[in-house]
Amino acid sequence: MDEDAGARTQQEVATLSLREEFDRYREQYRKMQEVLADAQRQLYEGAWRWNGGDDIPQIGGDGTRPLAGADTHNTYALTSSRSYDPEGAEGARSDLDPMIDYFTANSWSFHVERVGRTYYLDGFTDDGWRIEYLVQQSGHYSLTVYSDLFWTNDADALSEAVGGRAGGRHPAYSRPGEYPDPPTWDSPIISPPKI
C-alpha cells in the first residue's frame, strides 16, 4: 500500500480523527518551513518576499509523486514560496551554482533547464520534498517548496479546520526560518466556512 509523504498509508490515516489530522498537518507545515529555510540560507540570509500565504492545505490529487487511489478529496499537499532581488542580478546561469552545490552535497537528484530567459533548478530531497529555484533575467529570483501528497479522510474538512483558525495573513517579508506559527486546534475559529 502506498505511503504518503508522512510515511502513512491511507488505512492508517483512516483511523485518525480530524483533530489528529490537524496536528499532523501542523507537523508537516513546520517541516516544510525547515526545508524552505535551509534552501534559502544557501542563497541569501536577508529578508525574502512572501509570494502569498502558505498556511492552508493545497488541493491534492496528482501530486509530484502520485499515490494509487489519490484524488482531490482524500489527499492534500503543502507548498510555500519566497522571492528576492539580488543586487545587480541579471539571471546568469552561474546564479544557480549555490543550489547546485547544495543538492550535490546532499546527493539529491535535480535537473537544470532554461525556458526563454529563465533558468530553473528543479530537484528532490531524499525525504520527498521538491524544491524549485527560478533565476530570471529581470533579477527577480524565487524559491518554492512542494510536498508530496498526504492522505486525509476529508480534504475539505481539514482545509476548513485549518483555514477557519488561520488568520489568512502572512508577513510581506521574513528571513529564513521566520514564519507565523500555524494555528492550533484550540485557536479560535475566526473564519467559519461559508455554506
N, C-alpha and C positions, 0 to 999 in steps of 0.2 A: 504494500500500500504506500502511496506517495506521502512522504513527509513534506510539510510546508517549510517556509523559511525559518520557523522557530523549532524545527525538528519534531513536530507533532503530526500525527495522522488525523484525517477527518473524523475517524471514530473516537480518537482521544479528545478532540475538541468538542465532540457531541456531548460529552459528559460535563462540560463546563457551563456554569451559569453565566448570565450576561455580565454580572459583576466580575467574575473571574476572567472573562474575555476582556473586559475593560482594563483590568490590571495587567493582563498580558500585553495588550496594546501599549500601555504606558511603558513597559519594559522595552518593547521593540522601538518605540519612539525615542527613548533615551539612547538605545544602541545606534539608531540612525544618526542622531546628533553626534555621537562619538566618531562614527565613520566619516561624517562630513567634516568635523573639526580636524581630524587627523590629516585628511586630504588638504584642507585649507592651509594648514600650517606648513605644508610643503611649498606653498606658493607665496603666502602673504599673511603676516601676523596681525595686520591692522584691521580696521573695520570694513566689513563686507556689506553690500546692499542685499536686503532680503528681496527675493523675486516672488513675493506672495507668501501667504500663510502655509503652514505645513502641519497643523495640528489635527486635521480631520482625516480619518482613513480614506484612501482613494479607492475608486471602483476596481474590483478585481476582474477575473475572467481569464484573459490570455496570459498576462504577466510576462516577465523576462524568461522565466522557466515554467512552461505550462505544467499544471497538475491535472491528472486524469479526473474528469468529472467536475472540474472547476467551472464556475460561472460567476456572473455578477452578483448573485445572491448569497453564495457560500464562500466567497473569498474577498480579501481586500489587500491592498498594497500600501506602502508608505513612500513618500518622496519629499525631498527638500532641496531647495536651490538658492544659491547666493551668487553675487557677481561683484566685480571690482574693475577699476580702470587704472592699470599700472601707468605711472608717468612715462610718457614717451613711447608707449607700446603701439605697435603697428601690425600686430598679427603675425609675427615671424614664426616660422616652423620651430625655431630653437626655443621659443617660449613654452613649448610642450615638454622640454627636457626635464624640469624638476618632477613632473608627474611620471614621465617615462622611467626616470631613475627610481622613483617611489615604487612603482609597480614591479620593476625589475628586481629591486632589493627584496621584495616580498614574494617573488616568484609567482606573481599573479598574471593571468592572461589579459592581453589588451591588443588593440589594433589602432592604427592612426589612419585617418582618412582626410582628404581635402575635398570640400564641396564648395565650388565657387571660390570665394576669397576667405573661407573659414576653415580652420583646421580643427579636427575632432580627435580627441583621445577617448576611446570607449573601452572600458575594461571591467573585470570582475574580481572582487576579493575572494579569498578562499572560503568565506562563510556566507556567500550568497548575495552580496551587495553589488550593484552595478554603479560605477562612477563614470560620469561623462564630463569632460573638460573641453570647453569651446574657446578657441583663440581667434578673435575676429580682427580684421584689418582696421576696423574702427577704433580698436584699442579697448573695447568692452569685452571682458573675459568672464565666463561663467562656469560654475561647478555645480553639478546636480547629482544627487544620490538617489537611487531607486532600490527598493527591496524586491525580493521575490515575493510570491503570494503567501498569504497566511489564510488558513482555514477559519471560518466563522460559522456559527449556526444561523445567523441572520445579519447580513451586511447592513441592511437599513437600520435595524435596531441598534447595532453597535455604533453606526455613524450618528444616529440621533442621540445616543447616550453620551458620546464624546462631544459632539457639536453643541448639544444643549447646555453643556457645562463649560465649554471653551468660550473664551471671550471674542474669538474671531479677530483678535488684534495681534499684531506682531511688531517688533521694532523695525524701524526703517533700516537701521544698520546695527551690526554687532560684530564683535571679534570672534574668532574661532572658539567654539565651546560655550559661547554665551547664547542662551535662549530661554524663553519663559518656560517655567515648569508646566507640564501638561496638567489638566485638571485631575482631581481625584474623584472617586465615586461619591465622596461626601461633599464635594463642591456644590454650591447651589446651582439649580437649573436656571440659567439666565436667558435662554433662548429656546423655549419649548417648541417641539415640532409643530408645523402648520398642517393640519389635517383637513 
